[in-house]
Amino acid sequence: MSADAVEGGTAIEQLTMAKAINLGLQAAMTADPKVLLMGEDIGTLGGVFRVTEGLHAEFGPDRVLDTPLAESGIVGTAIGLAMRGYRPVCEIQFEGFIYPGFDQITSQLAKLTYRHEGSQAFPVVIRVPYGGHIGAVEHHQESPEAYFAHTAGLRSVSPATPHDAYWMIQEAIASNDPVMFFEPKSRYWQRGEVDRAAAGPGMHASRVVRAGTEVTLVGHGAMVSTLLQAAEIAGEEGTSIEVIDLRSLSPIDYEPILASVQKTGRLVVAQEAPGNVSVGSEIAATIAERAFYSLEAPVLRVSGFDTPFPPAKLEGLYLPDADRVLEAVDRALAY
Amino acid sequence: MSYTEATVQLLSPQGTLVENDTTAEYLPWIEKLDDARLQDFHRQMVVIRRFDIEAGNLQRQGQLALWIPSLGQEAAQVGSGYAARPQDHIFPAYREHVVGRIRGLDVMKIIEMLRGLSHGGWVPADTGNFHLYTLVIGSQSLHATGYAMGMQFDGAYGTGDPEKDAAVLVYFGDGATSQGDVSEAFIFAASYQTPQVFFLQNNHWAISVPVARQSRTPLYLRPAGFGIPSVQIDGNDVLASYAATAQSLDDARSGRGPRFIEALTYRMGAHTSSDDPTKYRESDEVTFWAERDPISRYEAFLRSRGADEAFFADVATEAEDLAADVRARTIALGTRPASAMFSNVYTDAHPVVEAQEAWLAAYEASFEEAGR
């Protein structure tokens, strides 16, 4: 496990998630000349979040493509480049701008390996900054991951820490399947330990990030830090909480969740996305199916509301915080 | 009805060569062709028309779920298909059966797809770089453009070596020109100056909607706004289709950037076997285009050059043989195992798909045990 390696290693750096992804992209591009970056403003500007900063200068305009402003065009041409043997990494500037490319992602990219009966792989990564907490305008704070986790042929992952971001972006690029790489943009500028000498457990592994005995909390992306905060508060009040960082949204790694629920008997799933037909819904249903006799309480979900993402002054009410998580913890413990 | 003053026609509907200032640019491409290749054009047009009829019959007899006829568009497809070199890559829409055949695709792969046995599934590397059909209208235009961008990064064109310089040829229809993806493909192609040719078959109907609903200007004028040179041809003239495509591909392979061809043709039959064109179009229009049939004019041309009855009889025999072979092989097609449903959803291992495949196998096996 990388946590051990980080503690035991000597190459630990304090990096932001944005820098960690940047270094992961640089490592992948250095290792494989077929890796290309494509997107809007990712070249000389380095992306609106500066995640690709410096890479245009280092690798040139044929490796870091400032594309025309057209998401379907970006994904559609990435598909053609993959047919030619390239491994394109597309940046969607903000998650709310992904829908012009939705058809190329879900009807084309996701299905083309199947349609080719395996004769052609489509190793395309779609990087998607997502989620709220940044006070931005409409279409800049959403969590659309369920659409893609629902689609066969795609893999979907989301790192919660700089260390995971560094390693998972490289794993996503190395994957021979299309990968949706959801980057929690509110975490871009948070520093964390990165050990560039110690790979993580694999991008599809979920992981216990805080051990506890009474309630299990599961979340992904920026929500993981909220869950850890809630667990800390609960711990001070005498409740022992286990926190699991989902990391992978499709496929979901259920074994650590099942093992945890068998111990705690209580599960709360939290996410920024609306709860209706969501990743959290799928986890709740699956745990109810597979761990029914271990459960002491119904699986509870804490989600964004089933409204459009509100104007930014209301996002504090919309987005689940530690108090909303703890309210659900209290309800679970009341059974 | 839709020809304009700009329409390039090398062969009149009567089968005579058109020689004027416009055609002088294109006729040298035809002069380079030997008699055998000129006869190939005819052979492919006749054979595919017979195949098309047979496949339509098979659909009506319940052997295919759907058929997509190409009746009337043979010249546009055969001429352009033969203009591509082996190293070129071809991205079809879903009606270019004869282009696939020219490139080496066994037409049974198309039959299997429309019988419900596959989603295409052929291997482009084994079919002369003829890529899979795409049913979402216009999506393939972006794949083609991306492929051509890759050729550019690889330096696969513009070297002057005719054995190596390559380009992409992408087909789409008049309906597709309204899709955003096609416009985005024009934008990316122009921006990156990709080695590719956009080949529009304007067959005048997007199922039941006439081309006038898609565009108020002739479609060959649209690429100018994107910075892509274009030409409009008589798409029922196989020589014009060949020459314009050869020239455009030559431009693309030489590094002069993308090109666009609008081939004016006509979908003589239905959009697919589920369609009834008598509900939305007039017989006058059909008659107009029937008088400009691609095969009859080309047959007259070949006869004027001395092709004899033995040749035409041989072509007719080949067409009948293929039709009979396709019928026999279609009826003999089996089904596919459940594993075909689960395979290749992903390239790398995937626990959900594997678990569901195993579950289905156990579920199916449970009936066998119960039946004992």
Chai-1 contact restraints between the chains, C-beta under 6 A:
chainA,res_idxA,chainB,res_idxB,connection_type,confidence,min_distance_angstrom,max_distance_angstrom,comment,restraint_id
A,D62,B,F153,contact,1.0,0.0,6.0,A-B,restraint_1
A,P68,B,I187,contact,1.0,0.0,6.0,A-B,restraint_2
A,P68,B,S191,contact,1.0,0.0,6.0,A-B,restraint_3
A,A70,B,E184,contact,1.0,0.0,6.0,A-B,restraint_4
A,S72,B,D181,contact,1.0,0.0,6.0,A-B,restraint_5
A,S72,B,E184,contact,1.0,0.0,6.0,A-B,restraint_6
A,G73,B,E184,contact,1.0,0.0,6.0,A-B,restraint_7
A,G73,B,F188,contact,1.0,0.0,6.0,A-B,restraint_8
A,G76,B,L142,contact,1.0,0.0,6.0,A-B,restraint_9
A,T77,B,L142,contact,1.0,0.0,6.0,A-B,restraint_10
A,T77,B,T145,contact,1.0,0.0,6.0,A-B,restraint_11
A,T77,B,G146,contact,1.0,0.0,6.0,A-B,restraint_12
A,T77,B,M149,contact,1.0,0.0,6.0,A-B,restraint_13
A,T77,B,F188,contact,1.0,0.0,6.0,A-B,restraint_14
A,I79,B,H143,contact,1.0,0.0,6.0,A-B,restraint_15
A,I79,B,G146,contact,1.0,0.0,6.0,A-B,restraint_16
A,G80,B,H143,contact,1.0,0.0,6.0,A-B,restraint_17
A,G80,B,G146,contact,1.0,0.0,6.0,A-B,restraint_18
A,G80,B,Y147,contact,1.0,0.0,6.0,A-B,restraint_19
A,L81,B,G146,contact,1.0,0.0,6.0,A-B,restraint_20
A,L81,B,G150,contact,1.0,0.0,6.0,A-B,restraint_21
A,M83,B,Y147,contact,1.0,0.0,6.0,A-B,restraint_22
A,R84,B,Y147,contact,1.0,0.0,6.0,A-B,restraint_23
A,R84,B,G150,contact,1.0,0.0,6.0,A-B,restraint_24
A,Y86,B,G150,contact,1.0,0.0,6.0,A-B,restraint_25
A,S107,B,V136,contact,1.0,0.0,6.0,A-B,restraint_26
A,Q108,B,S139,contact,1.0,0.0,6.0,A-B,restraint_27
A,T113,B,N344,contact,1.0,0.0,6.0,A-B,restraint_28
A,T113,B,T347,contact,1.0,0.0,6.0,A-B,restraint_29
A,Y114,B,N344,contact,1.0,0.0,6.0,A-B,restraint_30
A,Y114,B,V345,contact,1.0,0.0,6.0,A-B,restraint_31
A,R115,B,H119,contact,1.0,0.0,6.0,A-B,restraint_32
A,R115,B,G120,contact,1.0,0.0,6.0,A-B,restraint_33
A,R115,B,L132,contact,1.0,0.0,6.0,A-B,restraint_34
A,E117,B,G121,contact,1.0,0.0,6.0,A-B,restraint_35
A,E117,B,N344,contact,1.0,0.0,6.0,A-B,restraint_36
A,G118,B,N344,contact,1.0,0.0,6.0,A-B,restraint_37
A,S119,B,V123,contact,1.0,0.0,6.0,A-B,restraint_38
A,A121,B,T347,contact,1.0,0.0,6.0,A-B,restraint_39
A,A152,B,V345,contact,1.0,0.0,6.0,A-B,restraint_40
A,G153,B,V345,contact,1.0,0.0,6.0,A-B,restraint_41
A,N176,B,T347,contact,1.0,0.0,6.0,A-B,restraint_42
A,N176,B,D348,contact,1.0,0.0,6.0,A-B,restraint_43
A,D177,B,Y346,contact,1.0,0.0,6.0,A-B,restraint_44
A,D177,B,T347,contact,1.0,0.0,6.0,A-B,restraint_45
A,D177,B,D348,contact,1.0,0.0,6.0,A-B,restraint_46
A,P251,B,P351,contact,1.0,0.0,6.0,A-B,restraint_47
A,P251,B,V352,contact,1.0,0.0,6.0,A-B,restraint_48
